[in-house]
Amino acid sequence: MDSINPTAMFAALSQETRLQVFRRLIKAGPKGLLSGEIGEQMGVRQNTMSANLAILLNAGLIRNERQGRSVRYFANIPAISDLLRFLLEDCCGGDSALCNPLVASLASVSEDQR
């Protein structure tokens, strides 16, 4: 859990626009989306979108890459996998056999993406 801050992640996702942005970036996959594309798709002004992206970025849920004058954003899949693994570590009333397959699959996705 040292690599993630679950409280910051949930706080970032507790606002509707940020949750929608996050879901769009997950759906976009490895190609990501330019910040302007996200704002246009959602009908959100540039300064508002920039503020929302900064919150998601600071929470560790997304990452970005500068491409010339533009910035492309991506879902931070390893951090999302770590968060899900954190949530499921002690699940199923101590019967880890019920959750182990899911936790193991999240671990392999996280390691593959690093």
C-alpha positions as CSV (number, residue, x, y, z in Angstrom):
1,M,0.0,0.0,0.0
2,D,3.0,2.3,0.2
3,S,2.7,3.1,-3.5
4,I,-0.9,4.3,-3.2
5,N,-3.0,6.6,-1.0
6,P,-6.5,5.1,-1.0
7,T,-8.0,8.1,0.8
8,A,-6.7,10.5,-1.8
9,M,-7.9,8.2,-4.6
10,F,-11.4,7.9,-3.2
11,A,-11.6,11.6,-2.5
12,A,-10.6,12.4,-6.1
13,L,-13.3,10.0,-7.5
14,S,-16.0,11.4,-5.2
15,Q,-16.8,14.2,-7.6
16,E,-18.9,13.3,-10.7
17,T,-16.8,15.0,-13.4
18,R,-13.6,13.4,-12.1
19,L,-15.2,10.0,-12.0
20,Q,-16.4,10.4,-15.6
21,V,-12.9,11.5,-16.7
22,F,-11.4,8.5,-14.9
23,R,-13.8,6.1,-16.6
24,R,-13.1,7.7,-20.0
25,L,-9.4,7.2,-19.5
26,I,-9.8,3.6,-18.5
27,K,-11.9,3.0,-21.6
28,A,-9.3,4.8,-23.8
29,G,-6.7,2.2,-22.7
30,P,-3.1,2.6,-23.7
31,K,-3.7,5.3,-26.3
32,G,-5.1,7.7,-23.6
33,L,-6.7,11.0,-24.4
34,L,-5.5,14.6,-24.9
35,S,-6.8,17.0,-22.3
36,G,-8.7,19.0,-24.9
37,E,-10.4,15.8,-26.2
38,I,-11.7,15.0,-22.8
39,G,-13.0,18.5,-22.3
40,E,-14.7,18.5,-25.7
41,Q,-16.3,15.1,-25.2
42,M,-17.7,16.1,-21.8
43,G,-18.5,19.7,-22.6
44,V,-16.3,21.0,-19.8
45,R,-14.2,24.2,-20.0
46,Q,-10.5,23.9,-20.3
47,N,-9.6,25.5,-16.9
48,T,-12.2,23.3,-15.1
49,M,-10.9,20.2,-16.9
50,S,-7.3,21.1,-16.0
51,A,-8.2,21.4,-12.3
52,N,-10.0,18.0,-12.4
53,L,-7.1,16.3,-14.2
54,A,-4.6,17.8,-11.6
55,I,-6.6,16.3,-8.8
56,L,-6.7,12.9,-10.4
57,L,-3.0,13.1,-11.2
58,N,-2.1,14.1,-7.7
59,A,-4.1,11.2,-6.3
60,G,-2.1,8.8,-8.5
61,L,-5.1,7.6,-10.5
62,I,-3.9,8.9,-13.8
63,R,-0.5,9.8,-15.5
64,N,0.4,12.2,-18.3
65,E,2.9,12.6,-21.1
66,R,3.7,15.8,-22.8
67,Q,3.4,15.5,-26.6
68,G,4.7,18.8,-28.1
69,R,2.3,21.5,-27.0
70,S,-0.4,19.0,-25.8
71,V,-0.6,16.7,-22.8
72,R,-2.0,13.2,-23.1
73,Y,-3.5,11.5,-20.1
74,F,-3.8,7.8,-19.3
75,A,-5.3,5.7,-16.5
76,N,-2.6,4.6,-14.1
77,I,-3.3,0.9,-14.3
78,P,-0.7,-0.3,-11.9
79,A,-2.0,2.1,-9.2
80,I,-5.6,1.1,-9.9
81,S,-4.6,-2.6,-9.5
82,D,-2.8,-1.8,-6.3
83,L,-5.9,-0.1,-4.9
84,L,-8.1,-3.0,-5.9
85,R,-5.7,-5.4,-4.3
86,F,-5.6,-3.3,-1.1
87,L,-9.4,-3.4,-1.0
88,L,-9.5,-7.2,-1.4
89,E,-6.6,-8.3,0.8
90,D,-8.8,-9.2,3.7
91,C,-12.0,-10.1,2.0
92,C,-14.3,-13.0,2.3
93,G,-14.3,-13.3,6.1
94,G,-10.9,-14.8,6.2
95,D,-11.6,-17.4,3.5
96,S,-8.9,-16.1,1.2
97,A,-9.5,-19.0,-1.3
98,L,-12.6,-17.1,-2.4
99,C,-10.7,-13.9,-3.3
100,N,-7.2,-15.2,-4.2
101,P,-7.9,-15.7,-7.9
102,L,-9.1,-12.1,-8.2
103,V,-6.2,-10.7,-6.1
104,A,-3.7,-12.8,-8.1
105,S,-5.0,-11.5,-11.4
106,L,-4.8,-7.9,-10.2
107,A,-1.2,-8.5,-9.1
108,S,-0.2,-9.9,-12.5
109,V,-1.9,-7.0,-14.4
110,S,-0.1,-4.5,-12.1
111,E,3.3,-6.1,-12.6
112,D,2.8,-6.4,-16.4
113,Q,2.1,-2.7,-16.6
114,R,5.1,-1.5,-14.6
